[in-house]
Amino acid sequence: GERHQRQGSPCRMSLLRAQPLDFDTTWATLSEEVGRLVTDLTQGTVEEWITLHTYIYKLCTMKQGAMKVPLADRLYFALKGMLQHFCKHVAEDLLRSPQLLSLYAFRWHRYCAGMQCVDRLFDYLNRYWIKTHSSTGLTPLDGVHASVYDMGMAE
């Protein structure tokens, strides 16, 4: 009866048999949060923050998809592409503004503060995958910066 129900609870089952994540669905959630952080600095609840950290951890460590490999590299380059796209659109908007300098200063300050939060959100990616694949790592890859924050500043 009751003992069997507790063993089969969704929470307990998810801990015993962690399921791989769908990258595209997970990335949509993560990129929405990154976009919010670099534009208006609003963060979700503590529970949402923990969920996002968990998504990043799982993408970096669990075997995913048809290839059955962690997707830390895909996560890194998706984030890099998203930030490049974001910065390009901000630059285009700024160039159309009659108050270019004041708006630039405002947006830059907000972006830098937001990137500090994004860097903390992607801490697991920083500590393990980026540390290994940046120019000073054991297996460097082209286009990998020393941290998520550095990547955001370079874009």
C-alpha positions as MATLAB code, in Angstrom:
seq = 'GERHQRQGSPCRMSLLRAQPLDFDTTWATLSEEVGRLVTDLTQGTVEEWITLHTYIYKLCTMKQGAMKVPLADRLYFALKGMLQHFCKHVAEDLLRSPQLLSLYAFRWHRYCAGMQCVDRLFDYLNRYWIKTHSSTGLTPLDGVHASVYDMGMAE';
ca = [
       0.000    0.000    0.000;
       1.572    3.179    1.311;
       5.149    1.918    1.123;
       4.694    0.990   -2.543;
       3.234    4.412   -3.346;
       6.241    6.198   -1.852;
       8.706    4.075   -3.792;
       6.934    4.866   -7.030;
       6.653    8.616   -6.433;
       7.834   10.770   -9.347;
      10.403   12.529   -7.166;
      12.035    9.329   -5.978;
      11.965    7.753   -9.428;
      13.632   10.754  -11.005;
      16.501   10.470   -8.548;
      16.990    6.784   -9.190;
      16.659    6.915  -12.970;
      17.619   10.329  -14.215;
      16.351   10.838  -17.748;
      18.329   12.611  -20.463;
      17.034   16.034  -21.446;
      15.815   17.122  -24.842;
      18.473   19.676  -25.790;
      16.239   21.973  -27.825;
      13.514   22.176  -25.162;
      16.060   22.653  -22.376;
      17.989   25.249  -24.382;
      14.783   27.205  -25.028;
      14.289   27.485  -21.258;
      17.933   28.364  -20.578;
      18.165   30.931  -23.383;
      15.005   32.646  -22.159;
      16.608   33.041  -18.726;
      19.895   34.295  -20.223;
      17.976   36.833  -22.310;
      16.131   38.048  -19.249;
      19.340   38.351  -17.232;
      21.245   40.391  -19.832;
      18.357   42.754  -20.521;
      16.629   43.462  -17.236;
      18.429   41.467  -14.534;
      15.270   39.813  -13.253;
      15.830   36.382  -11.823;
      13.340   33.687  -11.099;
      12.778   32.009   -7.786;
      15.412   29.993   -5.952;
      13.660   26.831   -7.112;
      13.803   27.978  -10.753;
      17.503   28.865  -10.382;
      18.227   25.396   -8.967;
      16.285   23.800  -11.834;
      18.332   25.765  -14.387;
      21.588   24.722  -12.661;
      20.365   21.132  -12.760;
      19.631   21.379  -16.490;
      23.143   22.672  -17.143;
      24.694   19.960  -14.984;
      22.701   17.238  -16.765;
      23.552   18.554  -20.230;
      27.231   18.587  -19.245;
      27.340   15.155  -17.586;
      24.551   12.829  -18.726;
      24.738   10.847  -21.933;
      22.257   12.533  -24.260;
      20.703   11.966  -27.656;
      21.473    9.430  -30.335;
      25.240    9.760  -29.848;
      24.899    9.077  -26.105;
      27.377   11.771  -25.110;
      27.164   14.785  -22.806;
      26.305   17.992  -24.670;
      28.498   20.535  -22.893;
      30.115   21.592  -26.176;
      26.721   22.086  -27.823;
      25.561   24.075  -24.794;
      28.641   26.310  -24.911;
      28.332   27.088  -28.609;
      24.549   27.587  -28.385;
      25.132   30.145  -25.616;
      27.902   31.805  -27.620;
      25.681   32.043  -30.709;
      22.789   33.403  -28.671;
      24.986   36.134  -27.143;
      26.432   37.049  -30.549;
      22.913   37.363  -31.962;
      21.772   39.387  -28.945;
      24.721   41.795  -29.138;
      24.250   42.280  -32.888;
      20.612   43.268  -32.380;
      21.458   45.597  -29.500;
      24.087   47.299  -31.685;
      21.562   47.727  -34.502;
      19.027   49.230  -32.070;
      21.637   51.571  -30.595;
      22.671   52.862  -34.009;
      19.077   53.930  -34.664;
      18.802   55.793  -31.361;
      19.200   59.585  -31.153;
      20.582   59.095  -27.617;
      23.284   56.641  -28.637;
      25.825   57.320  -25.887;
      23.485   57.430  -22.899;
      21.546   54.399  -24.117;
      24.800   52.554  -24.850;
      26.092   53.230  -21.323;
      22.809   52.064  -19.805;
      22.605   48.895  -21.906;
      26.308   48.067  -21.401;
      26.037   48.392  -17.628;
      22.958   46.173  -17.575;
      24.558   43.616  -19.934;
      27.749   43.385  -17.844;
      25.788   42.914  -14.626;
      23.600   40.338  -16.346;
      26.627   38.463  -17.669;
      27.939   38.154  -14.112;
      24.688   36.351  -13.248;
      24.868   34.236  -16.415;
      28.457   33.306  -15.529;
      27.291   32.111  -12.107;
      24.366   30.233  -13.644;
      26.751   28.369  -15.972;
      29.289   27.731  -13.199;
      29.380   23.991  -13.835;
      30.144   24.545  -17.520;
      32.884   27.023  -16.518;
      34.524   24.741  -13.961;
      34.625   21.591  -16.026;
      34.111   21.867  -19.775;
      35.441   25.406  -20.383;
      38.397   24.913  -18.052;
      39.445   21.907  -20.133;
      38.763   23.401  -23.570;
      39.857   27.045  -23.254;
      43.249   28.083  -24.644;
      44.953   27.199  -21.338;
      43.142   23.858  -20.914;
      44.320   20.330  -21.582;
      42.377   19.993  -24.861;
      41.844   23.517  -26.208;
      39.217   24.192  -28.864;
      39.052   27.214  -31.162;
      36.546   29.801  -30.041;
      36.403   28.732  -26.394;
      36.977   31.584  -23.968;
      38.250   31.269  -20.389;
      34.735   31.597  -18.930;
      31.141   32.288  -19.876;
      31.654   35.862  -18.664;
      34.731   36.321  -20.890;
      32.792   34.890  -23.837;
      29.967   37.364  -23.217;
      32.378   40.272  -23.036;
      34.107   39.226  -26.263;
      30.832   39.183  -28.204;
];
